């Protein structure tokens, strides 16, 4: 009897202990979950340094707006076209960076979405105003100079020379496949003429390395993808993809829209890229020789020389109809200059001129994407057309990714690395945003109604492609990077995700360090 009682007591003790342990374990899990959520929220709150920066930018904007009233009077008052245009850009900037801070989505998605939202729900179309439309038109001559200069300043020419087949095949073959497949699908699904299909394909085939390189670099800093230098491969191949786009699209656009004899078009097409390369080399050498490298004002003068030369060749190329020349010239100039400067002690991507263009890009980025999103007019789309457009974009993108995957395998990357590289080839943003209105601007005055409608539809397709591919590319690159490249690192996907959400993509390391320094000491173990 005593033995039975003892057994019952032991069972009760074991049950109580088990119950107590289970409750305690679940309580700890819940507590850790709450702490994790709280930590993520706290880490997303702007630091004191960032808050002061935002206040400074706000004050600068208010002073500029106040000054502009003395120049333009009622044109800048609330309700005016220019005021609405500026307000949309500011809203796009705020929403884009808020979206990035709380998710892994690149801010350009939020900026583009905000522009599209205002176009379709806002009270007026400010592009109907000639002044506002002219501002947007000329801004799109400034964007390429900044973008195409900023990229080549970070190209690693030593890596390109040591891996020419790998870099050039990844930069060109997926581009060619997507361009041709887009033209074919647009012709079959959307009833586009072949010239319009090729025109659209030449725009949509460009990858946007600026969106995914910061994430890939962050992966590299944690030991991911270092075996085959994935960050260098993606960054340099993506940059050359952009150069390839600029050259081929410029030739295609001018051949379609500029009136000239067939002989002249052929000669111009063959010479345009060659002339651009020669101009770029000459101007890049000039920007190295003048001013003297030890001059105190060398960074400022060199930045202005590159910018001034880029603006001149952009407007001159557009006026003369030599499309492709200006973009190639700007990129070659920046690449040549950066290479020559590196021999004199200015590291590539870490020199004063590159810092100037990084700052300029931060200023012009919200203008580009918010005003590009504004070209999405859903009133011109019906459900059937929208579904066909989505099918055209995704199908061509799938073929592009498949090609990139096969190129990776052919260049001795592992299956996982090849999948990751194909994922980084998803986003479309910068070149597409710059060229969103080029079809409508280039179309001839005596064009048919069908051509005019197709040109207007171009803008809708481009904006939809930006929203879909940039979102998918940002999320998948961040989510799959630690999984597909985990063999080279000890970091877990959760750790990378936590770190990735702490800072803007363009300054991942520095901003993360700032937040760590400003975080309470009790939270430091989670950051």
Residue pairs with C-beta under 8 A, 6 or more apart in sequence:
35 526
36 526
39 523
39 526
39 527
40 498
40 501
42 519
42 523
43 501
43 502
43 515
43 519
43 523
43 527
44 101
44 102
44 501
44 502
46 54
47 514
47 515
47 518
48 518
49 514
49 518
50 511
50 514
61 90
65 76
65 86
68 76
69 76
69 77
72 82
74 80
75 81
75 82
75 131
76 82
76 83
76 86
77 83
81 124
81 126
81 128
81 129
81 131
81 132
82 126
82 129
82 131
82 132
82 135
84 122
84 124
84 126
85 126
85 132
85 135
85 136
85 371
88 114
88 115
88 118
88 122
88 126
88 370
88 371
88 374
89 366
89 367
89 370
89 371
90 366
91 114
91 118
91 370
92 110
92 111
92 112
92 114
92 115
92 366
92 369
92 370
92 373
93 111
93 366
93 370
95 110
95 111
95 113
95 114
96 107
96 108
96 109
96 110
96 111
96 114
96 366
96 369
97 107
97 110
97 504
98 110
99 105
99 107
99 109
99 110
100 106
100 107
100 110
100 504
100 505
101 501
101 504
102 501
103 501
104 474
104 475
104 478
104 479
104 497
104 500
104 501
105 470
105 471
105 474
105 475
106 211
106 427
106 429
106 470
106 473
106 474
106 505
107 365
107 504
107 505
108 211
108 365
108 369
108 429
108 433
108 466
108 470
109 466
109 467
109 470
109 471
109 474
111 365
111 366
111 369
111 370
111 373
112 369
112 370
112 372
112 373
112 429
112 433
112 463
112 466
112 467
112 470
113 373
113 467
114 370
114 373
115 369
115 370
115 371
115 372
115 373
115 374
115 375
115 376
116 373
116 374
116 376
116 463
116 467
117 373
118 374
119 125
119 373
119 374
119 375
119 376
119 377
120 376
120 377
120 378
120 379
126 132
127 133
127 136
127 374
136 371
136 437
137 437
137 441
139 364
139 367
139 368
139 371
140 434
140 437
141 311
141 314
141 315
141 318
142 311
142 364
143 364
143 367
143 368
143 433
143 434
144 246
144 310
144 314
144 326
144 327
144 330
144 434
145 307
145 310
145 311
145 314
145 330
146 307
146 357
146 360
146 361
146 364
147 210
147 361
147 430
147 434
148 242
148 246
148 310
148 327
148 330
148 331
148 334
149 306
149 307
149 310
149 330
149 331
149 333
149 334
149 357
150 210
150 334
150 354
150 357
150 358
150 360
150 361
151 209
151 210
151 239
151 242
151 331
151 334
152 239
152 243
152 331
152 332
152 334
152 335
152 338
153 334
153 335
153 337
153 338
153 348
153 349
153 351
153 353
153 354
153 357
154 235
154 239
154 338
154 348
154 349
154 354
155 235
155 236
155 239
155 335
155 338
155 348
156 232
156 235
156 236
156 348
157 335
157 339
157 348
159 167
159 229
159 232
159 236
160 167
160 236
160 240
163 233
165 411
166 233
166 237
166 411
167 233
167 236
167 237
167 240
168 237
168 240
169 407
169 410
169 411
170 233
170 237
170 241
170 404
170 407
170 408
170 411
170 421
171 237
171 238
171 240
171 241
171 243
171 244
172 240
172 241
172 244
173 403
173 404
173 407
174 205
174 207
174 241
174 400
174 401
174 403
174 404
174 407
174 425
175 205
175 206
175 207
175 241
175 244
175 245
175 400
176 205
177 399
177 400
177 403
178 201
178 204
178 205
178 396
178 397
178 399
178 400
178 403
179 198
179 201
179 202
179 204
179 205
179 248
180 201
181 201
181 395
181 396
181 399
181 400
182 197
182 200
182 201
182 204
182 205
182 392
182 396
183 192
183 194
183 197
183 198
183 200
183 201
184 197
185 197
185 391
185 392
185 395
185 396
186 192
186 196
186 197
186 200
186 201
186 392
187 193
187 194
187 197
189 388
189 391
189 392
190 385
190 388
190 389
190 392
190 457
192 200
192 454
193 454
195 256
196 451
196 454
196 458
198 252
199 252
199 253
199 256
199 439
199 458
200 458
200 461
200 462
201 396
202 245
202 248
202 249
202 252
202 253
203 245
203 249
203 431
203 432
203 435
203 438
203 458
203 462
204 393
204 396
204 428
204 432
204 461
204 462
204 465
205 245
205 400
206 241
206 242
206 245
206 249
206 428
206 430
206 431
206 432
207 238
207 241
207 242
207 424
207 425
207 427
207 428
208 238
208 427
208 428
208 429
208 430
208 431
208 432
208 470
208 473
209 234
209 235
209 238
209 239
209 241
209 242
210 429
210 430
211 427
211 429
211 430
211 470
211 473
211 474
211 505
212 234
212 238
212 424
212 427
212 473
212 474
212 477
213 231
213 234
213 235
213 238
214 505
214 506
214 508
215 474
215 477
215 478
215 481
215 500
215 505
215 508
216 225
216 230
216 231
216 234
216 235
216 424
216 477
216 481
217 231
217 235
217 508
218 496
218 499
218 500
218 508
218 509
219 225
219 230
219 231
219 481
219 482
219 485
219 489
219 496
220 226
220 230
220 231
221 509
222 489
222 491
222 496
222 499
223 488
223 489
223 490
223 491
224 230
224 481
224 482
224 485
224 486
224 488
224 489
224 491
224 496
225 231
225 417
225 420
225 481
225 485
225 488
226 488
227 487
227 488
228 412
228 413
228 414
228 417
230 417
230 420
230 421
230 485
233 421
234 421
234 424
238 424
239 331
242 331
242 430
242 431
243 327
243 328
243 331
243 332
245 431
246 324
246 327
246 328
246 331
246 431
247 272
247 273
247 276
247 324
247 327
247 328
248 324
249 323
249 324
249 431
249 435
250 272
250 317
250 322
250 323
250 324
250 325
250 326
250 327
250 328
251 268
251 269
251 272
251 273
251 323
251 324
252 323
253 323
253 438
253 442
254 265
254 268
254 269
254 272
254 321
254 322
254 323
254 324
255 265
255 268
255 269
256 442
257 442
257 443
257 444
258 265
258 321
258 323
259 444
260 268
260 321
268 321
268 322
272 322
272 323
272 324
272 325
272 328
273 324
273 325
273 328
275 322
275 325
275 329
276 324
276 325
276 326
276 327
276 328
276 329
276 332
277 328
277 329
277 332
279 313
279 325
279 329
279 332
279 333
280 328
280 329
280 330
280 331
280 332
280 333
280 335
280 336
281 332
281 333
281 336
283 305
283 306
283 309
283 329
283 333
284 332
284 333
284 334
284 335
284 336
284 337
284 340
285 336
285 337
285 340
286 305
287 302
287 305
287 306
287 309
287 333
287 337
288 336
288 337
288 340
288 341
288 344
290 301
290 305
291 297
291 298
291 301
291 302
292 298
293 341
293 344
293 345
295 301
298 352
299 351
299 352
299 353
299 356
302 337
302 353
303 352
303 353
303 356
303 357
306 333
306 334
306 337
306 353
309 333
310 326
310 329
310 330
310 333
313 325
313 326
313 329
313 330
314 326
314 330
316 322
316 326
317 323
317 324
317 325
317 326
317 329
318 326
337 353
338 346
338 348
338 349
338 351
338 353
338 354
339 348
341 351
341 353
342 348
342 351
346 352
346 353
348 354
358 506
362 506
368 430
368 433
368 434
369 429
369 433
369 466
372 432
372 433
372 434
372 436
372 462
372 463
372 466
373 463
373 466
373 467
375 436
375 437
375 459
375 460
375 462
375 463
376 459
376 460
376 463
376 464
377 456
377 459
377 460
378 460
380 456
380 457
380 460
381 389
381 460
386 464
389 460
389 461
389 464
390 464
390 468
392 461
393 461
393 464
393 465
393 468
393 469
394 468
397 426
397 469
400 425
401 422
401 423
401 425
401 426
402 422
404 418
404 421
404 422
404 425
405 418
405 419
405 421
405 422
406 418
407 418
407 421
408 417
408 418
408 421
408 422
409 415
409 418
413 421
414 487
416 484
416 485
416 487
417 484
417 485
419 480
419 484
420 477
420 480
420 481
420 484
420 485
423 473
423 476
423 477
423 480
423 484
424 473
424 477
426 469
426 472
426 473
426 476
426 477
427 469
427 470
427 472
427 473
427 474
428 465
428 466
428 469
428 470
429 466
429 469
429 470
432 462
432 465
432 466
433 462
433 466
435 462
436 458
436 459
436 462
436 463
437 459
439 454
439 455
439 458
439 459
440 455
440 456
440 458
440 459
442 455
443 451
443 452
443 455
447 455
478 496
478 497
478 500
479 493
479 497
481 496
482 489
482 491
482 492
482 493
482 495
482 496
482 497
483 493
486 493
498 526
498 527
499 512
499 527
500 508
502 511
502 512
502 515
502 527
503 509
503 510
503 511
503 512
503 515
504 511
515 527
516 524
516 527
519 527
